[in-house]
Amino acid sequence: MKKFTFLLIIMLFFAAVSNIFGQEKTYPFEVKKTGKGKQSLLFIPGFASSGDVWNETTAKFEKDFTCYTLTMAGFAGAKPEANPTFKDWEKGIAAYIKDHKIQKPVIIGHSMGGGLALAIAADYPELVGKIVIVDTLPCLAAISNPAFTSKENNDCSAMMSTFTAMPDEQFKKMQNQSIPRLLADTSMQDTVIDWSMRSDRKTFAKMFCDFSNTDLRETIKNIQCPSLILLEAYFVSLKPSIEAQYKNLKNANLQYSTKGLHFIMYDDKEWYFNQLNNFLSAK
Protein backbone atom coordinates (compact mmCIF):
# COMPACT_ATOMS: atom_id res chain seq x y z
CA MET A 1 0.00 0.00 0.00
CA LYS A 2 2.84 2.37 0.89
CA LYS A 3 4.57 1.53 -2.37
CA PHE A 4 1.34 2.25 -4.31
CA THR A 5 0.88 5.57 -2.50
CA PHE A 6 4.49 6.52 -3.24
CA LEU A 7 4.10 5.67 -6.94
CA LEU A 8 0.84 7.64 -7.09
CA ILE A 9 2.56 10.72 -5.61
CA ILE A 10 5.40 10.40 -8.13
CA MET A 11 2.94 10.11 -11.02
CA LEU A 12 0.95 13.12 -9.85
CA PHE A 13 4.17 15.12 -9.48
CA PHE A 14 5.28 14.36 -13.03
CA ALA A 15 1.79 15.09 -14.34
CA ALA A 16 1.86 18.50 -12.64
CA VAL A 17 5.35 19.25 -13.97
CA SER A 18 4.34 18.22 -17.49
CA ASN A 19 1.29 20.44 -17.29
CA ILE A 20 3.32 23.46 -16.13
CA PHE A 21 6.23 23.08 -18.52
CA GLY A 22 4.23 21.64 -21.38
CA GLN A 23 2.13 24.76 -21.74
CA GLU A 24 3.45 26.92 -24.54
CA LYS A 25 4.00 30.54 -23.59
CA THR A 26 1.58 32.87 -25.31
CA TYR A 27 2.26 36.34 -26.69
CA PRO A 28 -0.10 39.17 -27.68
CA PHE A 29 0.42 38.58 -31.39
CA GLU A 30 0.71 35.99 -34.14
CA VAL A 31 4.12 35.48 -35.77
CA LYS A 32 5.13 34.51 -39.28
CA LYS A 33 8.81 33.57 -39.64
CA THR A 34 10.51 33.59 -43.06
CA GLY A 35 14.06 33.65 -44.35
CA LYS A 36 17.23 32.24 -42.80
CA GLY A 37 19.64 35.16 -42.63
CA LYS A 38 21.99 35.68 -39.70
CA GLN A 39 20.57 39.15 -38.97
CA SER A 40 16.91 39.34 -37.97
CA LEU A 41 14.23 41.85 -38.90
CA LEU A 42 11.14 42.10 -36.69
CA PHE A 43 8.12 43.79 -38.31
CA ILE A 44 5.28 45.38 -36.32
CA PRO A 45 2.24 46.52 -38.34
CA GLY A 46 0.19 49.57 -37.52
CA PHE A 47 -3.19 50.09 -35.97
CA ALA A 48 -5.77 47.47 -37.09
CA SER A 49 -3.40 46.20 -39.79
CA SER A 50 -2.33 42.68 -40.68
CA GLY A 51 1.30 41.63 -40.80
CA ASP A 52 0.61 41.28 -44.54
CA VAL A 53 1.24 45.01 -44.80
CA TRP A 54 4.92 44.00 -44.86
CA ASN A 55 4.64 41.32 -47.58
CA GLU A 56 6.52 43.27 -50.26
CA THR A 57 9.16 44.29 -47.72
CA THR A 58 9.82 40.78 -46.45
CA ALA A 59 9.88 39.45 -50.04
CA LYS A 60 12.80 41.79 -50.73
CA PHE A 61 14.77 41.11 -47.58
CA GLU A 62 14.10 37.48 -46.56
CA LYS A 63 16.92 36.29 -48.88
CA ASP A 64 19.44 37.94 -46.59
CA PHE A 65 17.60 38.22 -43.27
CA THR A 66 15.41 36.16 -40.97
CA CYS A 67 12.07 37.98 -40.82
CA TYR A 68 9.62 37.83 -37.93
CA THR A 69 6.33 39.43 -38.97
CA LEU A 70 3.74 40.11 -36.27
CA THR A 71 -0.02 40.61 -36.38
CA MET A 72 -1.15 42.04 -33.06
CA ALA A 73 -3.89 40.31 -31.04
CA GLY A 74 -7.37 41.37 -32.09
CA PHE A 75 -6.27 43.00 -35.34
CA ALA A 76 -7.10 41.73 -38.85
CA GLY A 77 -8.64 38.47 -37.62
CA ALA A 78 -6.00 37.56 -35.00
CA LYS A 79 -7.44 36.22 -31.76
CA PRO A 80 -8.11 39.11 -29.33
CA GLU A 81 -7.04 39.45 -25.70
CA ALA A 82 -9.40 40.22 -22.84
CA ASN A 83 -7.72 43.50 -21.89
CA PRO A 84 -5.02 44.64 -24.33
CA THR A 85 -2.74 47.56 -23.48
CA PHE A 86 0.09 49.30 -25.32
CA LYS A 87 2.46 48.57 -22.42
CA ASP A 88 1.60 44.86 -22.32
CA TRP A 89 2.12 44.59 -26.06
CA GLU A 90 5.51 46.24 -25.67
CA LYS A 91 6.42 43.78 -22.89
CA GLY A 92 5.15 40.85 -24.97
CA ILE A 93 7.34 41.70 -27.96
CA ALA A 94 10.38 42.20 -25.73
CA ALA A 95 9.69 38.83 -24.06
CA TYR A 96 9.45 37.13 -27.45
CA ILE A 97 12.84 38.54 -28.49
CA LYS A 98 14.39 37.29 -25.24
CA ASP A 99 12.66 33.89 -25.18
CA HIS A 100 13.59 33.11 -28.79
CA LYS A 101 17.12 34.46 -28.36
CA ILE A 102 16.82 36.81 -31.34
CA GLN A 103 20.12 38.64 -31.33
CA LYS A 104 19.86 42.42 -31.76
CA PRO A 105 17.02 42.47 -34.31
CA VAL A 106 16.24 45.47 -36.46
CA ILE A 107 12.71 46.41 -35.40
CA ILE A 108 10.63 47.98 -38.17
CA GLY A 109 7.28 49.44 -37.12
CA HIS A 110 4.54 51.32 -38.95
CA SER A 111 2.18 53.77 -37.24
CA MET A 112 1.34 52.34 -33.79
CA GLY A 113 3.86 49.59 -34.56
CA GLY A 114 6.45 52.35 -34.83
CA GLY A 115 5.37 53.56 -31.40
CA LEU A 116 5.93 50.05 -30.06
CA ALA A 117 9.38 49.96 -31.70
CA LEU A 118 10.31 53.26 -30.03
CA ALA A 119 9.06 52.03 -26.65
CA ILE A 120 10.94 48.71 -26.86
CA ALA A 121 14.18 50.40 -27.94
CA ALA A 122 13.83 52.88 -25.05
CA ASP A 123 12.91 50.39 -22.31
CA TYR A 124 15.03 47.44 -23.52
CA PRO A 125 18.00 49.09 -25.29
CA GLU A 126 20.14 45.98 -24.87
CA LEU A 127 17.76 43.93 -27.03
CA VAL A 128 17.69 46.06 -30.18
CA GLY A 129 20.20 46.47 -33.03
CA LYS A 130 18.47 49.22 -35.03
CA ILE A 131 14.96 50.62 -35.44
CA VAL A 132 13.04 51.86 -38.47
CA ILE A 133 10.00 53.99 -37.67
CA VAL A 134 7.53 54.29 -40.55
CA ASP A 135 5.35 57.37 -40.12
CA THR A 136 4.71 57.74 -36.44
CA LEU A 137 5.58 60.19 -33.70
CA PRO A 138 6.53 59.80 -30.04
CA CYS A 139 3.29 61.57 -29.10
CA LEU A 140 0.46 61.90 -31.61
CA ALA A 141 -1.59 64.17 -29.35
CA ALA A 142 1.27 66.67 -29.15
CA ILE A 143 0.82 67.61 -32.82
CA SER A 144 -2.25 69.62 -31.85
CA ASN A 145 -1.24 70.23 -28.23
CA PRO A 146 2.54 70.39 -27.54
CA ALA A 147 1.78 70.69 -23.81
CA PHE A 148 -0.07 67.35 -23.78
CA THR A 149 0.53 65.06 -20.80
CA SER A 150 -0.66 61.47 -20.52
CA LYS A 151 -3.50 60.73 -18.13
CA GLU A 152 -2.91 58.20 -15.41
CA ASN A 153 -5.51 55.42 -15.36
CA ASN A 154 -6.99 56.71 -18.61
CA ASP A 155 -10.63 55.62 -18.90
CA CYS A 156 -11.33 54.09 -22.31
CA SER A 157 -14.74 52.67 -21.45
CA ALA A 158 -16.79 55.35 -23.25
CA MET A 159 -14.88 54.89 -26.49
CA MET A 160 -15.12 51.11 -26.21
CA SER A 161 -18.88 51.32 -25.67
CA THR A 162 -19.27 53.58 -28.70
CA PHE A 163 -17.28 51.36 -31.04
CA THR A 164 -18.69 48.03 -29.88
CA ALA A 165 -22.26 49.34 -30.22
CA MET A 166 -21.66 50.66 -33.73
CA PRO A 167 -23.39 48.63 -36.49
CA ASP A 168 -21.04 47.08 -39.06
CA GLU A 169 -22.48 49.26 -41.83
CA GLN A 170 -21.72 52.44 -39.88
CA PHE A 171 -18.24 51.25 -38.94
CA LYS A 172 -17.45 50.38 -42.56
CA LYS A 173 -18.70 53.76 -43.72
CA MET A 174 -16.33 55.38 -41.23
CA GLN A 175 -13.43 53.28 -42.51
CA ASN A 176 -14.34 54.01 -46.14
CA GLN A 177 -14.03 57.69 -45.32
CA SER A 178 -10.86 57.53 -43.22
CA ILE A 179 -8.62 55.09 -45.10
CA PRO A 180 -8.34 57.20 -48.31
CA ARG A 181 -6.93 59.96 -46.09
CA LEU A 182 -4.19 57.55 -45.00
CA LEU A 183 -3.52 55.62 -48.20
CA ALA A 184 -3.21 57.11 -51.69
CA ASP A 185 -2.72 53.77 -53.48
CA THR A 186 -6.33 52.95 -54.42
CA SER A 187 -5.43 49.35 -55.28
CA MET A 188 -4.72 48.66 -51.58
CA GLN A 189 -7.54 50.62 -49.94
CA ASP A 190 -10.07 47.77 -49.89
CA THR A 191 -7.46 45.45 -48.36
CA VAL A 192 -6.69 47.85 -45.53
CA ILE A 193 -10.40 48.48 -44.93
CA ASP A 194 -10.96 44.72 -44.76
CA TRP A 195 -8.23 44.41 -42.10
CA SER A 196 -10.04 46.93 -39.93
CA MET A 197 -13.41 45.24 -40.53
CA ARG A 198 -11.91 41.91 -39.38
CA SER A 199 -10.41 43.54 -36.28
CA ASP A 200 -12.02 42.98 -32.91
CA ARG A 201 -14.02 46.14 -32.21
CA LYS A 202 -13.20 46.20 -28.50
CA THR A 203 -9.47 45.94 -29.26
CA PHE A 204 -9.83 48.60 -31.96
CA ALA A 205 -11.36 51.08 -29.48
CA LYS A 206 -9.12 50.21 -26.52
CA MET A 207 -5.84 50.47 -28.42
CA PHE A 208 -6.87 53.64 -30.24
CA CYS A 209 -7.64 55.19 -26.86
CA ASP A 210 -4.48 53.80 -25.25
CA PHE A 211 -2.12 54.87 -28.03
CA SER A 212 -3.69 58.33 -28.15
CA ASN A 213 -2.69 58.68 -24.49
CA THR A 214 0.92 57.54 -25.08
CA ASP A 215 3.80 60.02 -24.81
CA LEU A 216 7.31 58.76 -25.54
CA ARG A 217 8.99 62.14 -26.05
CA GLU A 218 11.01 61.87 -22.85
CA THR A 219 11.69 58.12 -22.75
CA ILE A 220 13.25 58.00 -26.25
CA LYS A 221 16.37 59.58 -24.73
CA ASN A 222 17.22 56.03 -23.57
CA ILE A 223 17.41 54.68 -27.13
CA GLN A 224 21.01 53.80 -27.99
CA CYS A 225 20.72 52.18 -31.41
CA PRO A 226 20.77 53.83 -34.86
CA SER A 227 17.26 55.01 -35.75
CA LEU A 228 15.75 55.73 -39.15
CA ILE A 229 12.55 57.77 -39.06
CA LEU A 230 10.57 57.70 -42.32
CA LEU A 231 7.83 60.31 -42.43
CA GLU A 232 5.06 61.03 -44.92
CA ALA A 233 5.39 64.00 -47.28
CA TYR A 234 2.80 66.09 -45.42
CA PHE A 235 4.98 66.23 -42.31
CA VAL A 236 7.51 68.45 -44.10
CA SER A 237 5.12 71.32 -43.40
CA LEU A 238 5.28 70.49 -39.68
CA LYS A 239 9.05 70.03 -39.52
CA PRO A 240 9.69 72.17 -36.39
CA SER A 241 6.99 70.29 -34.44
CA ILE A 242 8.20 66.90 -35.68
CA GLU A 243 11.83 67.59 -34.84
CA ALA A 244 10.83 68.93 -31.42
CA GLN A 245 9.17 65.59 -30.68
CA TYR A 246 12.28 63.67 -31.73
CA LYS A 247 14.85 66.01 -30.12
CA ASN A 248 15.69 63.50 -27.36
CA LEU A 249 16.43 60.67 -29.79
CA LYS A 250 20.16 60.31 -30.33
CA ASN A 251 21.40 58.88 -33.64
CA ALA A 252 18.10 59.74 -35.33
CA ASN A 253 17.95 60.09 -39.10
CA LEU A 254 14.70 61.83 -40.06
CA GLN A 255 13.71 61.48 -43.72
CA TYR A 256 10.58 62.85 -45.36
CA SER A 257 8.83 60.97 -48.16
CA THR A 258 8.40 62.64 -51.53
CA LYS A 259 4.77 61.68 -52.13
CA GLY A 260 1.78 59.77 -50.81
CA LEU A 261 0.24 59.43 -47.39
CA HIS A 262 0.57 57.41 -44.18
CA PHE A 263 1.13 53.96 -45.76
CA ILE A 264 4.54 54.90 -47.16
CA MET A 265 5.39 51.29 -48.05
CA TYR A 266 2.57 51.42 -50.65
CA ASP A 267 2.54 55.09 -51.62
CA ASP A 268 6.25 55.80 -52.14
CA LYS A 269 7.79 52.36 -52.68
CA GLU A 270 10.99 53.28 -54.51
CA TRP A 271 11.95 55.91 -51.94
CA TYR A 272 10.95 53.61 -49.06
CA PHE A 273 13.04 50.68 -50.29
CA ASN A 274 16.04 52.90 -51.04
CA GLN A 275 15.93 54.22 -47.49
CA LEU A 276 15.68 50.70 -46.04
CA ASN A 277 18.47 49.32 -48.24
CA ASN A 278 20.87 52.11 -47.27
CA PHE A 279 20.06 51.86 -43.57
CA LEU A 280 20.23 48.08 -43.32
CA SER A 281 23.50 47.86 -45.27
CA ALA A 282 25.23 50.56 -43.19
CA LYS A 283 27.62 49.22 -40.55
Stockholm file with secondary structure:
# STOCKHOLM 1.0

chainA/1-283         MKKFTFLLIIMLFFAAVSNIFGQEKTYPFEVKKTGKGKQSLLFIPGFASSGDVWNETTAKFEKDFTCYTLTMAGFAGAKPEANPTFKDWEKGIAAYIKDHKIQKPVIIGHSMGGGLALAIAADYPELVGKIVIVDTLPCLAAISNPAFTSKENNDCSAMMSTFTAMPDEQFKKMQNQSIPRLLADTSMQDTVIDWSMRSDRKTFAKMFCDFSNTDLRETIKNIQCPSLILLEAYFVSLKPSIEAQYKNLKNANLQYSTKGLHFIMYDDKEWYFNQLNNFLSAK
#=GR chainA/1-283 SS CHHHHHHHHHHHHHHHHHHHHHSCCCCSEEEEEECCCSEEEEEECCTTCCGGGGHHHHHHHTTTEEEEEEEETTSTTCCCCSSCCHHHHHHHHHHHHHHTTCCSCEEEEETHHHHHHHHHHHHCGGGCSEEEEESCCSCGGGGTCTTCCCCTTCCCHHHHHHHHHSCHHHHHHHHHHHGGGTCCCHHHHHHHHHHHHTSCHHHHHHHHHHHHTCCCTTGGGGCCSCEEEEECGGGGGGHHHHHHHTTTCTTEEEEECSSCCSCHHHHSHHHHHHHHHHHHHCC
#=GC SS_cons         CHHHHHHHHHHHHHHHHHHHHHSCCCCSEEEEEECCCSEEEEEECCTTCCGGGGHHHHHHHTTTEEEEEEEETTSTTCCCCSSCCHHHHHHHHHHHHHHTTCCSCEEEEETHHHHHHHHHHHHCGGGCSEEEEESCCSCGGGGTCTTCCCCTTCCCHHHHHHHHHSCHHHHHHHHHHHGGGTCCCHHHHHHHHHHHHTSCHHHHHHHHHHHHTCCCTTGGGGCCSCEEEEECGGGGGGHHHHHHHTTTCTTEEEEECSSCCSCHHHHSHHHHHHHHHHHHHCC
//
